[in-house]
Amino acid sequence: MTDLRTFIAGLPKVELHVHHVGSALPRIVAELAARHEGRSPVPADPQQLADYFVFRDFAHFIELYLSVVDLIRDQEDVWILTHEVARELARQQVRYAELTVTPFSHVRRGIPAPAFCEAIEDARRRAAADFGIELRWCFDIPGEAGLEAAEETLRISLDERPDGLISFGLGGPEIGVPRPQFKPYFDQARAAGLRSVPHAGETTGPQTVWDALRELGAERIGHGISAAQDPELLKYLAERQIPMEVCPTSNVRTRAVPAIEEHPLPLLVEAGLLVTINSDDPPMFGTTLDDEYAVAARLLDAGPEQVAQLARNAVAASFLDETGKRRILDEIDAYLSAALA
């Protein structure tokens, strides 16, 4: 039997909660910063980025995140970013990923919506050919930009409707951004066949999760860690097996959780929730999906069988078709059997 870290590195995976711009590798961020030197506070030295990405709180994280968004100036930038994100995910044996993409942030910075969608779609097709990874999109509302952003995100989603688009989300800060105000936009997106996957319960309490479920029709919950504070909510989520997109390191780096030892992941698993492990904004948080599986294994005192089950959970919670799910599940089972032999 190989050691657990080696087992995780080779384990076929699905990634459900990872942000498009937030996945830009330091090398790519530095290259973009160098192209726009003098017009951005982002360091053009990859070594300095680790210090730049130290966050005082969630609001500070959003501020620095948007400074990286500012580096994406044209269609070529979008294509390179998308293709490189796919390369890094495939390196970690990710077979399928649903990337959270925020088109509003790029369109308002001057990239036309058709050009943006054309770039991500072309990169998606190339990634499948180059790396054997399937990408899908969740177009999300940046909550801090309010209802204007909701209106525009919905318009882009319905008017452009790129082939890879499968879901509609809501990201950004939760404090001061109540979920119910976005109900009309989620209603229209869901009526058009998009799935509902808002962030909720990351930096606010359980009520935000309830609002996401009741007002936005959430089919999965982004983060949702504050559900651990509400026994009734835990029971509701467990009975309905509503998937939770848990990102342990992210929650510590944004100060949503004081320390990794205090993360509620074990409580969520113990309560019977369908928990998936994800990386959120991995380079910004100094992590990878492999690292997040290792963190989860440590918090849960899990061995290979339990780690493989977390991978299966992500497949089950995905919006991949049943044939695709079966293919990845069979691959996970074969990998586990070989590792235990």
C-alpha positions as CSV (number, residue, x, y, z in Angstrom):
1,M,0.0,0.0,0.0
2,T,1.4,3.4,-1.0
3,D,1.3,6.3,1.5
4,L,-1.8,8.4,1.7
5,R,-0.4,11.4,0.0
6,T,0.7,9.4,-3.0
7,F,-2.7,7.7,-3.0
8,I,-4.4,11.1,-3.2
9,A,-2.1,12.3,-5.9
10,G,-3.2,9.5,-8.2
11,L,-6.8,9.4,-7.2
12,P,-9.2,10.3,-10.1
13,K,-11.2,13.4,-8.9
14,V,-14.0,15.8,-9.7
15,E,-13.7,19.5,-8.6
16,L,-17.0,21.3,-8.0
17,H,-16.0,24.6,-6.3
18,V,-13.1,26.3,-7.9
19,H,-13.0,29.9,-9.3
20,H,-11.8,30.7,-12.7
21,V,-9.6,33.7,-12.0
22,G,-8.9,32.4,-8.5
23,S,-7.2,29.4,-10.0
24,A,-4.6,31.4,-11.9
25,L,-1.1,30.0,-11.1
26,P,1.5,32.4,-9.8
27,R,3.4,32.1,-13.1
28,I,0.3,33.3,-15.0
29,V,-0.6,36.1,-12.6
30,A,3.0,37.3,-12.7
31,E,3.1,37.3,-16.5
32,L,-0.2,39.2,-16.6
33,A,1.1,41.7,-14.0
34,A,4.3,42.2,-16.0
35,R,2.2,42.9,-19.1
36,H,0.3,45.6,-17.2
37,E,3.1,46.8,-15.0
38,G,2.5,50.3,-13.6
39,R,-1.3,49.9,-13.8
40,S,-1.7,47.2,-11.2
41,P,-0.6,46.6,-7.6
42,V,-0.2,42.9,-8.2
43,P,3.5,41.9,-8.0
44,A,5.1,40.7,-11.3
45,D,7.4,38.4,-9.3
46,P,5.9,35.0,-8.5
47,Q,7.9,34.8,-5.3
48,Q,6.2,38.0,-4.0
49,L,2.7,36.8,-4.7
50,A,2.7,34.5,-1.6
51,D,3.1,37.6,0.5
52,Y,0.6,39.6,-1.5
53,F,-2.0,36.9,-1.0
54,V,-2.2,37.2,2.8
55,F,-5.7,38.3,3.8
56,R,-6.7,40.2,6.8
57,D,-10.4,39.1,6.4
58,F,-12.9,38.2,3.7
59,A,-13.3,41.8,2.6
60,H,-9.5,42.1,2.1
61,F,-9.6,38.9,0.1
62,I,-12.2,40.3,-2.2
63,E,-10.2,43.4,-2.7
64,L,-7.0,41.5,-3.7
65,Y,-9.1,39.0,-5.8
66,L,-10.5,41.9,-7.9
67,S,-7.0,43.3,-8.4
68,V,-6.2,40.0,-10.2
69,V,-9.4,40.2,-12.2
70,D,-8.2,43.6,-13.4
71,L,-5.2,41.8,-15.1
72,I,-7.6,40.0,-17.4
73,R,-7.8,42.6,-20.2
74,D,-8.6,40.8,-23.5
75,Q,-9.8,37.6,-25.1
76,E,-6.3,36.1,-25.2
77,D,-5.8,36.6,-21.5
78,V,-9.1,34.8,-20.9
79,W,-8.1,31.9,-23.1
80,I,-4.6,31.5,-21.6
81,L,-6.0,31.6,-18.1
82,T,-8.7,29.0,-18.8
83,H,-6.4,26.6,-20.6
84,E,-3.7,26.8,-17.8
85,V,-6.3,26.2,-15.1
86,A,-7.4,23.1,-17.0
87,R,-3.7,22.0,-17.3
88,E,-3.2,22.3,-13.5
89,L,-6.4,20.5,-12.7
90,A,-5.6,17.6,-15.1
91,R,-2.2,17.3,-13.5
92,Q,-4.0,16.5,-10.2
93,Q,-6.0,13.7,-11.9
94,V,-9.2,15.8,-12.1
95,R,-11.4,14.3,-14.8
96,Y,-14.2,16.8,-14.6
97,A,-14.5,20.3,-13.1
98,E,-17.3,22.8,-12.8
99,L,-15.5,26.2,-12.8
100,T,-17.2,29.2,-11.2
101,V,-16.9,32.0,-13.8
102,T,-17.9,35.7,-13.2
103,P,-18.5,37.1,-16.7
104,F,-19.8,40.4,-15.3
105,S,-16.4,41.3,-13.8
106,H,-14.8,40.9,-17.3
107,V,-17.5,42.5,-19.4
108,R,-17.5,45.6,-17.2
109,R,-13.8,45.8,-17.8
110,G,-14.2,46.0,-21.5
111,I,-14.3,42.4,-22.8
112,P,-17.5,41.9,-24.8
113,A,-19.6,39.1,-23.6
114,P,-19.6,37.1,-26.9
115,A,-15.8,37.4,-27.0
116,F,-15.5,36.2,-23.4
117,C,-17.7,33.2,-23.9
118,E,-15.9,32.4,-27.2
119,A,-12.6,32.4,-25.4
120,I,-13.6,30.1,-22.5
121,E,-15.4,27.7,-24.9
122,D,-12.5,27.4,-27.2
123,A,-10.2,26.8,-24.2
124,R,-12.6,24.2,-22.9
125,R,-12.6,22.3,-26.1
126,R,-8.8,22.5,-26.4
127,A,-8.4,21.4,-22.8
128,A,-10.5,18.3,-23.5
129,A,-8.2,17.4,-26.4
130,D,-4.9,18.4,-24.7
131,F,-5.4,17.1,-21.2
132,G,-8.4,14.8,-21.2
133,I,-10.4,16.9,-18.8
134,E,-14.0,18.0,-19.2
135,L,-14.9,21.6,-18.0
136,R,-18.3,23.1,-17.4
137,W,-19.2,26.6,-16.2
138,C,-21.2,28.1,-13.4
139,F,-21.8,31.7,-14.2
140,D,-22.0,33.5,-10.9
141,I,-23.2,36.9,-9.7
142,P,-20.5,38.9,-7.8
143,G,-22.7,39.7,-4.8
144,E,-20.8,42.9,-3.9
145,A,-21.8,44.4,-7.2
146,G,-25.5,44.1,-6.4
147,L,-28.6,43.7,-8.6
148,E,-27.0,45.3,-11.7
149,A,-24.5,42.4,-11.7
150,A,-27.4,39.9,-11.2
151,E,-29.2,41.4,-14.2
152,E,-26.2,41.3,-16.4
153,T,-25.1,37.9,-15.4
154,L,-28.5,36.5,-16.2
155,R,-28.6,38.3,-19.5
156,I,-25.2,36.9,-20.5
157,S,-26.2,33.4,-19.4
158,L,-29.4,33.4,-21.4
159,D,-28.3,35.4,-24.4
160,E,-24.9,33.8,-24.9
161,R,-25.6,30.3,-23.4
162,P,-22.2,28.8,-24.1
163,D,-22.3,25.0,-24.5
164,G,-20.4,24.4,-21.3
165,L,-22.8,26.5,-19.1
166,I,-24.7,24.3,-16.7
167,S,-25.4,26.4,-13.5
168,F,-26.0,29.8,-12.0
169,G,-24.3,30.9,-8.8
170,L,-23.8,33.7,-6.3
171,G,-20.4,34.5,-4.9
172,G,-18.5,37.3,-3.2
173,P,-19.2,38.6,0.4
174,E,-22.2,37.4,2.3
175,I,-22.2,40.1,5.0
176,G,-24.5,42.8,3.8
177,V,-25.5,40.9,0.7
178,P,-28.8,39.0,1.6
179,R,-29.6,36.1,-0.6
180,P,-33.4,36.7,-1.0
181,Q,-32.9,39.8,-3.2
182,F,-31.5,37.5,-5.9
183,K,-34.5,35.2,-6.1
184,P,-36.0,36.7,-9.3
185,Y,-32.7,36.1,-11.2
186,F,-32.3,32.5,-9.9
187,D,-36.0,31.8,-10.8
188,Q,-35.4,32.9,-14.4
189,A,-32.1,31.0,-14.6
190,R,-33.7,27.8,-13.2
191,A,-36.7,28.2,-15.6
192,A,-34.1,28.2,-18.4
193,G,-32.6,24.9,-17.2
194,L,-29.6,26.1,-15.3
195,R,-28.9,24.5,-11.9
196,S,-28.7,26.6,-8.7
197,V,-25.4,26.6,-6.8
198,P,-25.0,29.7,-4.6
199,H,-22.4,30.3,-2.0
200,A,-24.0,30.4,1.5
201,G,-23.0,30.0,5.1
202,E,-19.3,30.8,4.6
203,T,-18.9,33.9,6.6
204,T,-22.5,34.3,7.9
205,G,-24.7,32.1,9.9
206,P,-27.1,29.2,9.1
207,Q,-29.9,31.6,8.0
208,T,-27.9,32.3,4.8
209,V,-28.0,28.6,4.0
210,W,-31.7,28.5,4.7
211,D,-32.2,31.5,2.4
212,A,-30.2,29.8,-0.4
213,L,-32.3,26.7,-0.1
214,R,-35.7,28.3,0.2
215,E,-35.3,31.5,-1.9
216,L,-32.8,30.5,-4.5
217,G,-33.6,26.8,-4.9
218,A,-30.1,25.8,-4.1
219,E,-29.2,22.2,-5.4
220,R,-25.7,22.4,-3.9
221,I,-24.3,24.8,-1.2
222,G,-21.0,26.6,-1.8
223,H,-19.2,26.2,1.5
224,G,-22.2,26.0,3.9
225,I,-20.0,25.4,6.9
226,S,-22.2,27.5,9.3
227,A,-24.8,24.7,8.9
228,A,-22.8,23.0,11.7
229,Q,-24.4,25.6,14.1
230,D,-28.0,24.5,13.4
231,P,-29.1,21.0,14.2
232,E,-32.3,21.4,12.3
233,L,-30.4,22.5,9.2
234,L,-28.0,19.6,9.5
235,K,-30.9,17.2,9.6
236,Y,-32.6,18.9,6.6
237,L,-29.4,18.7,4.5
238,A,-28.6,15.1,5.5
239,E,-32.1,13.9,4.8
240,R,-32.2,15.4,1.3
241,Q,-28.5,14.7,0.7
242,I,-28.0,18.3,-0.6
243,P,-24.3,18.4,-1.5
244,M,-21.9,20.7,0.4
245,E,-18.9,22.2,-1.4
246,V,-16.4,22.3,1.4
247,C,-13.0,24.1,1.0
248,P,-11.1,23.8,4.3
249,T,-8.0,25.9,3.6
250,S,-10.0,28.7,2.0
251,N,-12.1,29.0,5.2
252,V,-8.9,29.5,7.3
253,R,-7.2,31.8,4.9
254,T,-10.2,34.1,4.7
255,R,-10.6,34.0,8.5
256,A,-14.0,32.3,8.2
257,V,-12.6,29.7,10.5
258,P,-10.0,30.6,13.1
259,A,-7.7,27.5,12.6
260,I,-7.8,24.3,10.6
261,E,-8.2,22.3,13.8
262,E,-11.5,24.1,14.4
263,H,-13.0,23.4,11.0
264,P,-16.5,21.9,11.2
265,L,-15.8,19.3,8.4
266,P,-15.8,16.4,10.8
267,L,-19.1,17.5,12.3
268,L,-20.7,17.8,8.8
269,V,-19.5,14.3,7.9
270,E,-20.7,12.8,11.2
271,A,-24.1,14.4,10.7
272,G,-24.4,12.4,7.4
273,L,-24.2,15.3,4.9
274,L,-23.0,14.7,1.4
275,V,-19.7,16.4,1.7
276,T,-17.4,17.2,-1.3
277,I,-13.8,18.5,-1.0
278,N,-12.8,21.4,-3.2
279,S,-10.0,24.0,-3.5
280,D,-11.9,27.4,-4.1
281,D,-9.0,29.8,-5.1
282,P,-6.1,27.4,-4.8
283,P,-3.0,29.5,-5.7
284,M,-4.3,32.5,-3.7
285,F,-4.7,30.3,-0.7
286,G,-1.4,28.4,-1.2
287,T,-3.1,25.1,-1.7
288,T,-4.2,22.5,-4.4
289,L,-7.0,20.1,-4.6
290,D,-4.6,17.3,-3.6
291,D,-3.7,19.4,-0.5
292,E,-7.3,19.8,0.4
293,Y,-7.9,16.0,0.2
294,A,-4.9,15.6,2.5
295,V,-6.2,18.2,4.9
296,A,-9.6,16.5,4.9
297,A,-8.0,13.1,5.5
298,R,-6.2,14.5,8.5
299,L,-9.3,16.2,10.0
300,L,-11.4,13.0,9.5
301,D,-8.6,10.6,10.4
302,A,-9.4,9.0,7.1
303,G,-7.7,6.2,5.2
304,P,-7.8,5.4,1.5
305,E,-11.3,4.0,1.5
306,Q,-12.7,7.1,3.2
307,V,-10.7,9.4,0.9
308,A,-12.0,7.5,-2.1
309,Q,-15.5,8.0,-0.8
310,L,-15.0,11.8,-0.7
311,A,-14.0,11.5,-4.4
312,R,-17.2,9.5,-5.1
313,N,-19.3,12.1,-3.3
314,A,-18.0,14.8,-5.7
315,V,-18.9,12.6,-8.7
316,A,-22.4,12.0,-7.3
317,A,-22.9,15.7,-6.6
318,S,-21.8,16.9,-10.0
319,F,-24.0,17.8,-12.9
320,L,-22.3,15.4,-15.2
321,D,-24.5,13.0,-17.1
322,E,-25.0,9.5,-15.7
323,T,-22.7,7.8,-18.3
324,G,-19.9,10.2,-17.4
325,K,-20.4,9.7,-13.7
326,R,-20.3,5.9,-14.1
327,R,-17.1,6.2,-16.0
328,I,-15.3,8.2,-13.3
329,L,-16.8,6.1,-10.4
330,D,-15.5,2.9,-12.1
331,E,-12.1,4.5,-12.4
332,I,-12.1,5.4,-8.7
333,D,-13.1,1.9,-7.7
334,A,-10.4,0.3,-9.9
335,Y,-7.8,2.7,-8.6
336,L,-8.7,2.0,-4.9
337,S,-8.7,-1.8,-5.5
338,A,-5.2,-1.6,-7.1
339,A,-3.9,0.6,-4.3
340,L,-5.2,-1.8,-1.6
341,A,-3.9,-4.9,-3.3
